[in-house]
Amino acid sequence: MSSPAKIVEHGLPTVAIIGRVNVGKSTLFNSIAGAYKALVSDIPGTTRTRNITIVEWRGKQFQLIDTGGLTFDLNVPLEKDIIAQTELALKEADLILFVVDLQQYLLPQERELAKRLNKQKNKVMLVGNKADGKKSRWNAFQPEWLKLGLGEPFAVSAASGSGVGDLLDAVYKKLHQAPKRPKIAKKVIPPISVALIGKPNVGKSSLFNALIGEERVIVNIMPHTTREPHDTLVELDGQRVLFIDTAGIRRKVKVSGELEQMGIQKSIEMLDRSDIVLLLLDTSEPITDQDKQLAGLLREHTKSVIIVINKWDMAEDNSDSFRNEVKREIYSEFPHLDFAPIVFVSAKTHYRVHQLFPLIFRAWNERHLIIPPGALEDFFQRVTHEHRPARGKGTRHPKILGFKQVHNNPPIFEMSIKAKTSVHSSYVHYIANRLREHFSFFAAPIVIRLRKVKRI
């Protein structure tokens, strides 16, 4: 079953950046976006899947798309997929920024691409990047660029930002002649931010596409196909969700090359941006040390977690008893994620993918739960009466002086105890379990901090 959610269309004009590899498209994308959103390196093919963001300039917004660098060589891995992504961007675009390198000679393939763009040259701007010095800027006046029939290249240096403001002014002038025009920025309620995390090849990109209902990111069996995070905003029942697809995270000793290392670092950074994490595991593979490290990372970041067992269509047994057996095994391997619900899906066939949405909404609501002080006091008196505090390493029996909620999103509580006494960690865990029994806090970690108080 396909996703019931719809991608949020902002009704903004779209500007697509295209060109061959290493002309600085992603650097220009970041410079225009005003943030480090796309990976940048000298390695050809760094960008594979389109990056999409909303840009604001002089109080008005448009949508910007960065596409994968074209090598014009079908023998290059994923080149067909990159071309398909570029074709999609060209189809959606109201304005195309065809980026060339002013420090390099024009390639025959670029001339062929220019011929194709000439058919719609009224919505194409030729951008000459790497105009980092006087000589490079003068290169913009070379006859070979004019022969492309797209006008004189607009010289910029994406790396330094030189000329980017003037380029944006020219972009806005062009867009104001298009059917869709830049719109005044509006304040919106932040969406639920959901990151998909897991090892390489567990099916994160397939699940991402299934959740948003569109093939937006490249899916391939080649490890580390996704090199950088990609996000898409969808809406269901009036609630907006920002799904973030991330690069597969594996052990440091297995990381190959600068790009994978950069992509993994960006994936970890996405944890700080997200409210809820879908931790993907592969049905066909046993739980590894890397899975355990990822689970520990999620607990450290106090994120709400839903464990997603993907590729369940490959499972030999689909009975409830086998599912329960798998759940017991997972909780035994991830005891610190015992609060996380477990869902069995198939991103490939869309089996039960739609069931993730109500779980995400519930996790979001209960992550923000605030217990009224009176109800929390009644609860605490009852549970401490049923089971007295256990002594920790101290010699004196602990005396609890107070218990209160100090934060939500995530839920954090503070237990005040008398100075020179201590509470055993098992008792803290007992209180957390009872809190969950009474108030749920579905999919959210419960944090209980201890504070020693001197009483006069």
C-alpha positions as CSV (number, residue, x, y, z in Angstrom):
1,M,0.0,0.0,0.0
2,S,1.4,3.4,-0.9
3,S,1.8,6.3,1.5
4,P,-1.4,8.2,2.2
5,A,0.7,11.4,2.8
6,K,1.1,14.1,0.2
7,I,4.3,16.1,-0.5
8,V,3.7,19.7,0.6
9,E,3.8,21.9,-2.5
10,H,4.7,25.4,-1.4
11,G,3.5,27.0,-4.7
12,L,6.9,28.6,-5.1
13,P,8.9,28.9,-8.4
14,T,11.6,26.4,-8.8
15,V,15.2,27.1,-9.8
16,A,17.4,24.1,-10.9
17,I,21.2,24.1,-10.9
18,I,22.6,21.7,-13.6
19,G,26.0,21.1,-15.2
20,R,28.9,18.6,-15.4
21,V,30.9,17.3,-12.5
22,N,33.2,19.6,-10.5
23,V,31.9,23.0,-11.9
24,G,30.9,23.9,-8.3
25,K,27.1,23.4,-8.4
26,S,26.9,22.2,-4.8
27,T,29.1,25.1,-3.6
28,L,26.8,27.5,-5.5
29,F,23.8,25.7,-4.0
30,N,25.2,26.2,-0.4
31,S,26.1,29.8,-1.1
32,I,22.6,30.7,-2.4
33,A,20.9,28.7,0.4
34,G,23.1,30.4,3.0
35,A,23.8,27.1,4.7
36,Y,26.0,24.0,4.4
37,K,23.3,21.8,3.0
38,A,25.1,19.9,0.2
39,L,28.3,17.9,0.5
40,V,31.2,19.6,-1.4
41,S,34.4,17.9,-2.5
42,D,36.7,17.7,-5.5
43,I,35.7,14.1,-6.0
44,P,33.5,13.7,-9.2
45,G,30.0,12.6,-8.6
46,T,29.8,13.8,-5.0
47,T,26.1,14.8,-5.4
48,R,23.9,12.0,-6.7
49,T,20.4,12.7,-5.6
50,R,18.8,16.1,-6.0
51,N,19.1,18.5,-3.0
52,I,16.1,20.7,-2.5
53,T,15.7,23.7,-0.2
54,I,13.7,26.9,0.1
55,V,15.7,30.1,-0.4
56,E,14.7,33.5,0.9
57,W,16.1,36.7,-0.7
58,R,14.9,40.2,0.0
59,G,11.9,38.8,1.9
60,K,10.6,36.5,-0.8
61,Q,11.1,32.8,-1.3
62,F,11.7,30.3,-4.2
63,Q,12.7,26.6,-4.3
64,L,16.2,25.7,-5.3
65,I,17.3,22.3,-6.6
66,D,20.9,21.0,-6.8
67,T,21.4,18.1,-9.2
68,G,24.1,15.5,-9.6
69,G,27.1,16.3,-11.7
70,L,26.9,14.9,-15.2
71,T,29.9,12.9,-16.5
72,F,28.2,12.1,-19.8
73,D,29.6,8.6,-19.4
74,L,27.0,5.9,-18.9
75,N,29.7,3.5,-17.6
76,V,30.1,5.7,-14.5
77,P,28.2,4.2,-11.5
78,L,24.7,5.6,-11.1
79,E,25.1,8.0,-14.1
80,K,21.7,6.8,-15.5
81,D,20.1,7.5,-12.1
82,I,21.7,11.0,-11.9
83,I,20.5,11.8,-15.5
84,A,17.0,10.7,-14.5
85,Q,17.2,13.0,-11.4
86,T,18.4,15.9,-13.6
87,E,15.6,15.3,-16.1
88,L,13.1,15.5,-13.3
89,A,14.6,18.7,-12.1
90,L,14.5,20.2,-15.6
91,K,10.9,19.2,-15.9
92,E,10.0,20.9,-12.6
93,A,12.1,24.0,-13.1
94,D,10.8,27.5,-13.8
95,L,14.4,28.7,-14.2
96,I,17.5,26.8,-15.0
97,L,21.0,27.8,-13.9
98,F,23.4,26.1,-16.3
99,V,26.8,26.2,-14.5
100,V,30.1,26.1,-16.3
101,D,33.7,26.5,-15.1
102,L,35.4,29.7,-16.2
103,Q,38.8,28.2,-15.5
104,Q,38.3,25.2,-17.8
105,Y,37.6,24.7,-21.5
106,L,34.1,23.9,-22.6
107,L,33.5,20.1,-23.2
108,P,31.7,18.9,-26.3
109,Q,29.1,17.3,-24.1
110,E,28.4,20.6,-22.5
111,R,27.8,22.1,-26.0
112,E,25.3,19.3,-26.7
113,L,23.5,20.0,-23.4
114,A,23.4,23.7,-24.3
115,K,21.8,22.8,-27.7
116,R,19.0,21.1,-25.8
117,L,18.6,24.0,-23.4
118,N,18.4,26.4,-26.3
119,K,14.9,25.0,-26.9
120,Q,13.8,26.7,-23.7
121,K,16.5,29.4,-23.4
122,N,14.0,31.9,-22.2
123,K,14.2,30.2,-18.8
124,V,17.9,29.4,-18.8
125,M,20.7,31.5,-17.3
126,L,24.3,30.6,-18.1
127,V,26.4,30.9,-14.9
128,G,30.2,31.1,-15.1
129,N,31.5,29.8,-11.7
130,K,35.0,30.0,-10.3
131,A,35.5,33.7,-11.3
132,D,38.0,33.9,-8.4
133,G,40.4,36.3,-10.0
134,K,40.7,39.0,-12.7
135,K,41.8,36.5,-15.4
136,S,38.9,34.1,-14.6
137,R,36.4,37.0,-14.7
138,W,37.7,38.0,-18.1
139,N,37.2,34.5,-19.3
140,A,33.4,35.2,-19.1
141,F,33.8,37.3,-22.3
142,Q,35.4,34.5,-24.3
143,P,33.6,33.8,-27.7
144,E,33.1,30.1,-26.9
145,W,30.5,30.9,-24.2
146,L,28.6,33.2,-26.5
147,K,28.5,30.5,-29.2
148,L,26.3,28.4,-26.9
149,G,23.4,30.8,-27.7
150,L,22.5,31.3,-24.0
151,G,24.0,34.8,-23.7
152,E,27.0,36.0,-21.7
153,P,27.8,33.9,-18.6
154,F,27.0,35.5,-15.3
155,A,30.3,35.4,-13.5
156,V,30.3,34.4,-9.9
157,S,32.6,32.8,-7.3
158,A,30.5,30.4,-5.3
159,A,33.4,29.6,-3.0
160,S,33.8,33.3,-1.9
161,G,30.2,34.4,-2.5
162,S,31.4,37.1,-4.9
163,G,28.6,38.0,-7.4
164,V,26.1,35.6,-5.8
165,G,23.9,38.5,-4.5
166,D,23.9,40.1,-8.0
167,L,23.0,36.7,-9.4
168,L,20.1,36.4,-7.1
169,D,18.8,39.8,-8.1
170,A,18.9,38.6,-11.7
171,V,17.2,35.4,-10.8
172,Y,14.4,37.2,-9.1
173,K,14.0,39.5,-12.1
174,K,13.6,36.5,-14.3
175,L,11.2,34.8,-11.9
176,H,8.9,37.8,-11.8
177,Q,8.3,37.1,-15.5
178,A,7.5,33.5,-14.9
179,P,4.0,32.0,-14.2
180,K,5.0,31.3,-10.6
181,R,6.6,34.2,-8.8
182,P,8.6,34.4,-5.5
183,K,6.3,34.7,-2.5
184,I,6.7,36.7,0.7
185,A,8.0,34.4,3.5
186,K,5.4,33.2,5.9
187,K,5.9,32.0,9.5
188,V,4.9,28.3,9.7
189,I,4.6,25.9,12.6
190,P,7.7,23.6,12.6
191,P,6.9,20.1,11.3
192,I,7.6,16.8,13.1
193,S,11.2,16.0,12.1
194,V,11.8,12.3,11.4
195,A,15.2,10.9,10.5
196,L,15.8,7.5,9.0
197,I,19.0,6.0,10.5
198,G,20.7,2.6,9.9
199,K,23.6,0.8,8.4
200,P,24.2,0.9,4.7
201,N,21.8,-1.2,2.5
202,V,19.1,-1.7,5.2
203,G,16.6,0.1,2.9
204,K,16.5,3.6,4.2
205,S,16.1,5.3,0.8
206,S,13.5,2.8,-0.3
207,L,11.5,3.5,2.9
208,F,12.0,7.2,2.5
209,N,10.5,7.1,-1.0
210,A,7.6,4.9,0.2
211,L,6.8,7.3,3.0
212,I,6.7,10.4,0.8
213,G,5.0,8.6,-2.0
214,E,7.5,9.5,-4.7
215,E,10.9,8.3,-6.0
216,R,12.9,11.3,-4.8
217,V,16.2,9.6,-3.8
218,I,18.3,7.0,-5.8
219,V,17.9,3.4,-4.6
220,N,20.7,1.0,-5.5
221,I,22.3,-2.1,-4.0
222,M,25.7,-0.4,-4.2
223,P,26.8,0.4,-0.6
224,H,26.7,4.1,0.4
225,T,24.5,5.1,-2.6
226,T,23.1,7.9,-0.4
227,R,26.0,10.2,0.4
228,E,24.2,13.0,2.2
229,P,20.9,13.7,4.0
230,H,17.9,14.5,1.9
231,D,14.6,15.8,3.4
232,T,11.1,16.1,2.1
233,L,8.0,17.7,3.8
234,V,4.8,15.8,3.6
235,E,1.3,16.3,5.1
236,L,-1.3,13.9,6.5
237,D,-4.5,14.9,8.3
238,G,-3.3,18.5,8.6
239,Q,0.0,17.4,10.3
240,R,3.3,18.1,8.6
241,V,6.2,15.7,8.8
242,L,9.7,16.3,7.5
243,F,11.3,13.0,6.6
244,I,15.1,12.9,6.5
245,D,17.0,10.2,4.6
246,T,20.6,9.8,5.8
247,A,23.7,8.1,4.6
248,G,24.3,4.6,6.0
249,I,26.5,4.6,9.1
250,R,29.1,1.9,9.6
251,R,32.1,1.2,11.8
252,K,35.0,3.6,11.4
253,V,37.4,0.8,10.3
254,K,35.1,0.1,7.3
255,V,34.6,3.7,6.2
256,S,36.2,4.1,2.8
257,G,37.2,7.6,1.8
258,E,36.5,11.2,2.6
259,L,33.0,11.3,1.1
260,E,31.6,8.5,3.2
261,Q,33.2,10.0,6.3
262,M,31.6,13.4,5.5
263,G,28.2,11.8,4.8
264,I,28.2,9.8,8.1
265,Q,29.1,13.0,10.0
266,K,26.1,14.8,8.3
267,S,23.9,11.8,9.3
268,I,24.9,12.1,12.9
269,E,24.3,15.9,12.8
270,M,20.7,15.1,11.6
271,L,20.0,13.5,14.9
272,D,20.2,16.9,16.5
273,R,17.7,18.2,14.0
274,S,15.2,15.4,14.4
275,D,12.5,14.7,17.0
276,I,11.9,11.1,16.2
277,V,14.2,8.5,14.7
278,L,13.3,5.5,12.6
279,L,16.1,2.9,13.4
280,L,16.1,0.5,10.4
281,L,17.2,-3.1,10.8
282,D,17.4,-5.7,8.0
283,T,15.3,-8.8,8.4
284,S,17.8,-10.9,6.6
285,E,20.8,-10.0,8.7
286,P,21.7,-10.6,12.4
287,I,22.1,-7.7,14.7
288,T,25.7,-6.4,14.7
289,D,27.9,-4.4,17.0
290,Q,27.3,-1.4,14.6
291,D,23.5,-1.7,15.2
292,K,24.2,-1.6,18.9
293,Q,26.4,1.4,18.6
294,L,23.7,3.2,16.6
295,A,21.1,2.3,19.2
296,G,23.4,3.7,22.0
297,L,23.8,6.9,20.0
298,L,20.1,7.4,19.8
299,R,19.7,6.9,23.6
300,E,22.5,9.4,24.2
301,H,20.7,12.0,22.0
302,T,17.4,11.3,24.0
303,K,15.4,10.9,20.8
304,S,12.1,9.2,20.5
305,V,12.7,5.9,18.6
306,I,10.7,3.6,16.5
307,I,12.6,0.4,15.5
308,V,11.7,-0.6,11.9
309,I,12.4,-4.2,10.8
310,N,12.6,-3.8,7.0
311,K,12.5,-6.4,4.2
312,W,9.9,-8.4,6.2
313,D,8.6,-9.7,2.8
314,M,11.8,-11.9,2.8
315,A,10.9,-13.5,6.2
316,E,10.2,-17.2,6.0
317,D,7.8,-17.0,9.0
318,N,5.1,-14.3,9.3
319,S,3.3,-15.7,12.3
320,D,2.7,-13.6,15.4
321,S,4.7,-16.0,17.5
322,F,7.8,-15.5,15.3
323,R,7.3,-11.7,15.4
324,N,7.2,-11.8,19.2
325,E,10.3,-14.0,19.2
326,V,12.1,-11.4,17.0
327,K,11.0,-8.6,19.3
328,R,12.3,-10.4,22.4
329,E,15.7,-10.9,20.7
330,I,15.9,-7.2,19.7
331,Y,15.0,-5.9,23.2
332,S,17.6,-8.3,24.6
333,E,20.2,-6.8,22.3
334,F,19.0,-3.2,22.8
335,P,18.0,-3.1,26.5
336,H,18.4,0.7,26.6
337,L,15.8,1.0,23.8
338,D,13.1,-1.0,25.6
339,F,10.8,2.0,25.3
340,A,10.9,1.8,21.5
341,P,8.0,0.1,19.6
342,I,8.9,-2.4,16.9
343,V,7.3,-2.4,13.5
344,F,7.7,-4.9,10.7
345,V,7.5,-3.5,7.2
346,S,8.7,-3.9,3.6
347,A,9.7,-0.7,1.9
348,K,9.9,-2.5,-1.4
349,T,6.3,-3.8,-1.4
350,H,5.0,-1.0,1.0
351,Y,3.8,-3.6,3.4
352,R,2.6,-1.8,6.6
353,V,4.5,1.3,5.7
354,H,1.3,3.4,6.2
355,Q,1.2,2.2,9.8
356,L,4.2,4.2,10.7
357,F,2.3,7.5,10.5
358,P,0.0,7.0,13.5
359,L,3.0,5.8,15.5
360,I,4.9,8.9,14.5
361,F,2.0,11.2,15.6
362,R,1.6,9.4,18.9
363,A,5.3,9.5,19.6
364,W,5.3,13.2,18.9
365,N,2.3,13.9,21.2
366,E,3.6,11.9,24.1
367,R,7.1,13.2,23.8
368,H,5.6,16.6,24.6
369,L,3.5,15.3,27.5
370,I,3.5,17.4,30.7
371,I,2.1,15.8,33.8
372,P,0.2,18.1,36.1
373,P,2.1,18.7,39.4
374,G,-0.8,17.3,41.5
375,A,-1.1,14.1,39.4
376,L,2.7,13.6,39.5
377,E,2.8,14.1,43.3
378,D,0.0,11.6,43.8
379,F,1.8,9.1,41.5
380,F,5.1,9.5,43.3
381,Q,3.7,9.1,46.8
382,R,1.9,5.9,45.7
383,V,4.9,4.2,44.0
384,T,7.4,5.1,46.8
385,H,4.9,3.7,49.4
386,E,4.6,0.5,47.4
387,H,8.3,0.2,47.0
388,R,10.7,2.1,49.3
389,P,13.8,3.7,47.8
390,A,16.8,1.3,47.5
391,R,20.1,2.5,48.9
392,G,23.0,3.1,46.5
393,K,26.7,3.1,47.4
394,G,26.1,5.3,50.4
395,T,25.8,4.0,53.9
396,R,22.6,5.8,54.8
397,H,19.1,5.0,53.6
398,P,18.1,7.5,50.9
399,K,15.5,10.2,51.7
400,I,13.7,11.6,48.7
401,L,12.7,15.2,49.3
402,G,10.9,15.8,46.0
403,F,10.1,14.7,42.4
404,K,9.1,17.0,39.6
405,Q,9.1,17.3,35.8
406,V,11.5,19.9,34.6
407,H,11.3,19.5,30.8
408,N,9.4,17.9,28.0
409,N,10.6,17.0,24.5
410,P,12.2,14.9,25.8
411,P,10.5,14.2,29.2
412,I,13.0,15.0,32.0
413,F,12.4,14.6,35.7
414,E,14.3,15.6,38.7
415,M,14.5,13.6,41.9
416,S,15.8,15.6,45.0
417,I,17.4,13.5,47.7
418,K,19.0,14.3,51.0
419,A,22.7,15.1,50.9
420,K,25.1,12.3,51.9
421,T,22.6,9.7,50.8
422,S,22.3,7.9,47.4
423,V,19.6,6.1,45.4
424,H,20.4,2.8,43.6
425,S,20.2,3.0,39.8
426,S,17.7,0.1,39.8
427,Y,15.3,2.2,41.8
428,V,15.6,5.1,39.3
429,H,14.8,2.6,36.6
430,Y,11.9,1.3,38.6
431,I,10.4,4.9,38.8
432,A,10.9,5.3,35.1
433,N,9.1,2.1,34.4
434,R,6.2,3.1,36.6
435,L,6.0,6.5,34.9
436,R,5.7,4.7,31.6
437,E,3.0,2.4,33.0
438,H,0.9,5.3,34.2
439,F,1.5,8.0,31.6
440,S,2.9,6.0,28.6
441,F,5.5,8.4,27.0
442,F,5.2,6.3,23.9
443,A,8.5,5.8,22.1
444,A,10.2,8.4,24.2
445,P,13.2,8.0,26.6
446,I,12.5,9.1,30.2
447,V,15.4,10.9,31.8
448,I,15.5,11.1,35.7
449,R,18.2,13.4,37.1
450,L,19.3,13.2,40.8
451,R,19.9,16.3,42.8
452,K,21.3,16.3,46.3
453,V,19.8,18.9,48.6
454,K,21.1,20.1,52.0
455,R,18.2,20.8,54.4
456,I,18.7,23.2,57.2
